[in-house]
Amino acid sequence: MPYVSRICEAVESFVNVSTRTTTSEQHVHWSVARDTKDQSDINELDKWFTKRNSLVNIPELLSLSSGFVGSDSVDCHKAYEVGSAISMA
């Protein structure tokens, strides 16, 4: 469960107010089952990223999706201009 949810629950408990017993649309998704599923999803993502560390420290600019390595001439601040020029050609 995200830390903010735990803090919110602690404050609700302290002031004796609960969003889980109300019918607010904002908190419809809050439930024990949902919290359990969220934690399961977080664990799966953690396992996936542990096996496939894409944040290795390399000196080159690398596209995570394609694997292409950028040269020294790549300027990410001009990406829109360069992309537009390529598409017009």
C-alpha positions as CSV (number, residue, x, y, z in Angstrom):
1,M,0.0,0.0,0.0
2,P,1.4,3.4,-0.8
3,Y,2.7,5.4,2.1
4,V,0.2,8.3,1.6
5,S,-2.7,5.8,2.0
6,R,-1.3,4.7,5.3
7,I,-1.0,8.3,6.5
8,C,-4.5,9.1,5.3
9,E,-5.9,6.1,7.2
10,A,-4.0,7.1,10.3
11,V,-5.4,10.6,10.2
12,E,-9.0,9.2,9.6
13,S,-8.6,7.0,12.6
14,F,-7.3,9.8,14.8
15,V,-10.2,12.1,14.0
16,N,-12.7,9.2,13.9
17,V,-13.7,9.7,10.3
18,S,-13.6,7.0,7.6
19,T,-13.8,7.4,3.9
20,R,-14.2,3.7,3.5
21,T,-17.7,3.7,5.0
22,T,-18.9,6.7,2.8
23,T,-20.4,6.4,-0.7
24,S,-18.1,9.1,-2.1
25,E,-17.1,8.4,-5.8
26,Q,-13.6,9.6,-4.9
27,H,-12.9,6.6,-2.7
28,V,-14.9,3.8,-4.4
29,H,-11.8,1.9,-5.3
30,W,-10.5,1.6,-1.7
31,S,-11.0,-1.8,-0.2
32,V,-8.9,-4.6,1.4
33,A,-9.1,-6.6,-1.9
34,R,-7.9,-3.6,-3.9
35,D,-5.0,-3.0,-1.4
36,T,-4.0,-6.6,-1.6
37,K,-4.1,-6.6,-5.4
38,D,-2.1,-3.3,-5.5
39,Q,0.5,-4.8,-3.3
40,S,0.7,-7.9,-5.4
41,D,1.2,-5.7,-8.5
42,I,3.9,-3.8,-6.8
43,N,5.7,-7.0,-5.9
44,E,5.4,-8.2,-9.6
45,L,6.9,-5.0,-10.9
46,D,9.7,-5.1,-8.3
47,K,10.6,-8.7,-9.5
48,W,10.5,-7.6,-13.1
49,F,12.7,-4.6,-12.6
50,T,15.1,-6.6,-10.4
51,K,15.6,-9.1,-13.3
52,R,15.8,-6.5,-16.0
53,N,17.7,-3.5,-14.7
54,S,17.3,-0.9,-17.5
55,L,19.0,1.8,-15.5
56,V,22.5,0.6,-15.8
57,N,25.2,3.3,-15.7
58,I,26.4,3.8,-19.2
59,P,28.0,7.0,-20.7
60,E,26.0,6.9,-23.9
61,L,22.5,8.2,-24.5
62,L,20.5,5.0,-25.1
63,S,16.9,4.5,-26.2
64,L,15.3,1.9,-23.8
65,S,12.6,1.0,-26.4
66,S,14.8,0.5,-29.5
67,G,18.3,0.0,-28.1
68,F,19.7,2.7,-30.4
69,V,22.7,4.6,-29.0
70,G,22.9,8.4,-29.7
71,S,26.0,10.2,-30.8
72,D,27.5,13.4,-29.4
73,S,25.4,15.4,-31.9
74,V,22.1,14.4,-30.2
75,D,20.5,17.3,-28.5
76,C,17.3,16.3,-26.6
77,H,16.3,20.0,-26.2
78,K,15.9,20.2,-30.0
79,A,14.0,16.9,-30.4
80,Y,10.8,18.6,-31.6
81,E,12.5,20.8,-34.2
82,V,14.6,17.9,-35.5
83,G,11.6,15.5,-35.6
84,S,9.5,18.1,-37.4
85,A,12.2,18.8,-40.0
86,I,12.6,15.0,-40.6
87,S,8.8,14.6,-41.1
88,M,8.7,17.5,-43.6
89,A,11.5,16.0,-45.7
